[in-house]
Amino acid sequence: MDGLVSVIVPVYRARDYIAETIAMVERQTYSEWELILVDDASPDDSVKVIRNTLKAGGYNRTGSAEEYTDAKGHRIVLLRKEQNEGAAAARNTGIDAAGGRYIAFLDADDIWFPEKLSKELAFMRDKQAGFVFTAYAFGDERAKPTGKDVHVPESLTYRQALSRTVIFTTTVLLDKEIIPADLMRMPRVESEDTATWWQILRAGYTAYGLDEVLAIYRRPAASLSSNKLVAIRRIWNLYRRRENLSVVSSARYFVLWAYRATARRL
């Protein structure tokens, strides 16, 4: 289970969450981590909040880059992009800068439980896997659990994954010694995270699910009908344009996806 975990966080309009995001990583029971914060030209004062949080937390800036370390040797890196390029490009910037064997993704508005990394790494070792993910809970705009948990299958192959978008980005852990870095890089398409999981699985790898809730997906109040329409368009475009599936195959997977997506939210 030994090995450095690089935690990658895209930062965009995250001033209300980013201090807690940093604290969540610090509270992990697994201590071998580095945190890579990628400011995606955020128009708010997210960067100011980050710097103030690190200063208050006793981090010292080291080197010419904006890197910080604390008394325990934890490394936090703040990378700033000159223009907004979206979550996929921000995560790819983080992957390129990562020094750890393991890559973990965390969105600034989502929640990790303290034992998330330690339990997931133990599970990864047990399965001898390069790609694992966990169950999660839906939360409201304050990240308070709504009582709805999303359970995950024991494993997912490429064909199985096409009919269910059950892999939540904030729960994913990847091993660079097993999964090639080029497969981890996210394409700049809508639903880039789903497209990434599919490209890894399409290459012949299997994803393993730890069916224990270790994260919360924060869902602010919004138009559910609008969200559904966006999801429908995105998944169909992935089938047809990204995976190059026929209309018949796309329709078959779409029906299964729609059924499972609906059941997951009930």
C-alpha positions in Angstrom: 0.0 0.0 0.0 3.0 2.3 0.2 3.3 4.9 -2.4 2.7 8.6 -3.0 -0.8 9.6 -4.0 -1.1 12.7 -6.2 -4.5 14.3 -5.5 -5.6 16.5 -8.4 -8.1 19.3 -7.9 -9.3 21.6 -10.7 -10.0 25.1 -9.2 -12.7 27.2 -10.8 -15.1 29.4 -8.8 -14.1 27.3 -5.8 -13.6 30.0 -3.2 -16.5 28.7 -1.1 -15.1 25.2 -1.0 -11.4 25.2 -1.5 -10.3 25.7 2.1 -12.4 22.7 3.1 -11.0 20.7 0.2 -7.5 21.3 1.4 -8.5 20.3 5.0 -10.2 17.1 3.7 -6.9 16.0 2.1 -5.0 16.9 5.3 -7.4 14.7 7.3 -6.8 11.6 5.3 -5.7 8.7 7.4 -3.3 7.8 4.6 -0.4 10.3 5.0 1.6 9.8 1.8 0.0 12.4 -0.5 0.7 15.5 -2.4 -2.0 17.9 -3.5 -2.0 19.6 -6.9 -4.4 22.5 -7.2 -4.9 23.7 -10.8 -6.3 27.2 -11.0 -8.3 27.2 -14.3 -8.2 31.0 -14.6 -10.9 31.2 -12.0 -12.5 34.7 -12.0 -13.2 34.7 -8.2 -10.7 34.9 -5.4 -10.0 31.1 -5.2 -6.3 31.7 -5.4 -6.3 34.2 -2.6 -8.2 31.8 -0.4 -5.7 29.0 -1.2 -2.7 31.2 -0.3 -4.3 32.4 2.9 -5.3 28.9 3.9 -1.8 27.5 3.3 -0.2 30.4 5.2 -2.6 29.9 8.2 -1.8 26.2 8.0 1.9 26.6 8.5 2.9 25.8 4.9 6.1 27.3 3.6 6.7 28.2 0.0 9.7 26.4 -1.6 11.4 26.7 -4.9 10.7 29.0 -7.8 7.3 27.4 -8.6 4.4 27.9 -6.3 5.0 24.9 -4.2 4.4 24.7 -0.4 5.4 22.2 2.2 4.4 21.7 5.9 6.3 20.4 8.9 5.2 16.8 8.0 6.7 17.1 4.5 3.3 17.3 2.7 3.6 19.0 -0.7 0.9 21.3 -2.1 1.4 22.8 -5.6 -0.6 25.6 -7.0 -0.5 25.7 -10.8 -2.1 28.7 -12.6 -3.4 28.6 -16.1 -3.5 31.8 -18.1 -6.9 31.1 -19.6 -9.8 28.9 -18.8 -9.7 25.6 -20.6 -12.1 23.4 -18.7 -11.9 20.6 -16.2 -10.3 18.1 -18.6 -7.3 20.3 -19.5 -6.9 21.3 -15.8 -6.8 17.6 -14.7 -4.3 16.8 -17.5 -2.1 19.7 -16.2 -2.3 18.1 -12.8 -1.4 14.6 -14.2 1.6 16.0 -16.0 2.8 17.6 -12.7 2.1 14.6 -10.5 5.0 13.0 -8.7 3.1 10.1 -7.2 2.6 6.6 -8.3 -1.2 6.9 -7.8 -3.5 9.5 -9.3 -6.7 10.5 -7.3 -9.2 13.0 -8.6 -11.2 15.3 -6.3 -13.5 18.1 -7.3 -13.5 21.1 -5.0 -17.2 20.9 -4.1 -17.2 17.2 -3.3 -16.4 15.5 0.0 -14.0 12.7 0.9 -14.3 10.7 4.1 -11.0 10.6 6.1 -10.4 6.9 5.4 -11.0 7.3 1.6 -7.5 6.9 0.4 -6.3 4.3 2.9 -9.3 2.0 2.2 -9.1 2.4 -1.5 -5.4 1.7 -1.7 -5.8 -1.4 0.4 -8.6 -2.5 -1.9 -6.4 -1.8 -5.0 -3.6 -3.9 -3.5 -6.0 -6.7 -2.7 -7.4 -6.7 -6.3 -4.0 -6.1 -7.9 -5.8 -3.5 -10.0 -4.8 -0.3 -11.7 -8.2 1.3 -11.7 -10.6 1.3 -8.7 -13.6 3.4 -7.6 -16.0 3.5 -4.7 -19.7 3.9 -3.8 -20.8 7.4 -2.9 -23.7 9.4 -1.4 -25.7 12.2 -2.9 -25.6 15.4 -0.9 -27.5 18.7 -1.0 -25.9 22.1 -1.7 -24.4 21.9 1.8 -23.1 18.4 1.1 -25.5 17.0 3.7 -26.3 13.4 2.7 -29.8 13.1 1.2 -30.2 9.4 2.2 -29.5 8.2 -1.3 -26.4 6.1 -1.8 -25.0 4.9 -5.1 -23.7 1.3 -4.9 -21.2 0.1 -7.4 -20.5 -3.3 -9.0 -17.6 -5.5 -8.1 -16.0 -4.9 -11.5 -16.6 -3.2 -14.8 -15.4 -4.1 -18.3 -15.6 -1.8 -21.3 -18.9 -3.3 -22.6 -20.4 -3.2 -19.1 -19.4 0.4 -18.6 -21.1 1.6 -21.7 -24.5 1.0 -20.2 -23.9 2.6 -16.8 -22.2 5.8 -15.7 -21.7 4.7 -12.2 -18.0 5.7 -11.9 -17.9 9.0 -10.0 -14.7 11.0 -10.7 -14.1 12.0 -7.1 -13.9 8.3 -6.1 -11.4 7.2 -8.8 -7.9 6.0 -8.0 -5.4 5.0 -10.8 -2.0 3.3 -10.6 0.5 4.8 -13.1 2.6 1.6 -12.9 -0.3 -0.3 -14.5 -2.4 2.2 -16.4 -0.3 4.2 -19.1 -0.4 7.9 -18.5 -1.7 8.6 -22.0 -4.9 6.7 -21.2 -5.4 8.7 -18.0 -5.3 12.0 -19.9 -8.8 13.3 -20.4 -10.1 14.2 -23.9 -11.6 17.7 -24.3 -15.1 16.5 -24.9 -18.3 16.9 -22.9 -18.5 14.3 -20.1 -14.7 14.0 -20.3 -14.5 11.9 -17.2 -16.8 9.2 -18.6 -14.9 9.3 -21.9 -11.7 8.7 -20.0 -12.9 5.7 -18.1 -14.2 4.2 -21.3 -10.8 4.7 -23.1 -9.0 3.0 -20.2 -11.4 0.1 -20.2 -11.5 -0.1 -24.0 -7.7 -0.7 -23.9 -8.4 -4.0 -22.0 -8.2 -2.9 -18.3 -10.9 -3.7 -15.8 -12.2 -1.2 -13.1 -12.9 -2.6 -9.7 -15.6 -1.2 -7.4 -15.3 -0.9 -3.6 -19.0 -0.9 -2.6 -18.5 1.4 0.5 -19.5 5.0 0.6 -16.3 7.0 0.9 -17.4 10.3 -0.8 -20.3 12.7 -1.1 -21.4 14.1 -4.4 -22.7 17.7 -3.7 -25.7 18.5 -5.9 -26.9 22.1 -5.6 -30.5 22.9 -6.3 -30.9 23.2 -10.1 -33.3 22.3 -12.9 -33.4 18.5 -12.9 -35.2 18.5 -16.3 -32.4 20.7 -17.8 -29.7 18.4 -16.3 -31.4 15.3 -17.7 -31.5 16.8 -21.2 -27.8 17.7 -21.1 -26.9 14.2 -19.9 -29.0 12.6 -22.6 -27.2 14.7 -25.3 -23.8 14.0 -23.9 -24.1 10.3 -23.5 -25.5 9.9 -27.1 -22.6 12.0 -28.5 -20.1 9.8 -26.7 -21.6 6.7 -28.2 -21.7 8.0 -31.7 -18.7 10.3 -31.9 -16.3 9.1 -29.3 -16.9 5.3 -29.4 -18.1 5.2 -33.0 -20.9 2.9 -32.2 -23.7 2.2 -34.7 -27.1 3.8 -34.2 -28.5 0.4 -33.2 -25.7 -0.3 -30.7 -26.0 3.2 -29.4 -29.7 2.9 -28.9 -29.3 -0.4 -27.1 -26.7 1.0 -24.6 -28.7 4.2 -24.3 -31.8 2.4 -23.1 -29.8 0.5 -20.5 -28.0 3.6 -19.4 -31.3 5.6 -19.1 -32.9 2.9 -17.0 -29.9 2.7 -14.6 -29.4 6.4 -14.4 -33.1 6.9 -13.4 -33.0 4.1 -10.8 -29.8 5.6 -9.3 -31.6 8.8 -8.6 -34.8 7.5 -7.2 
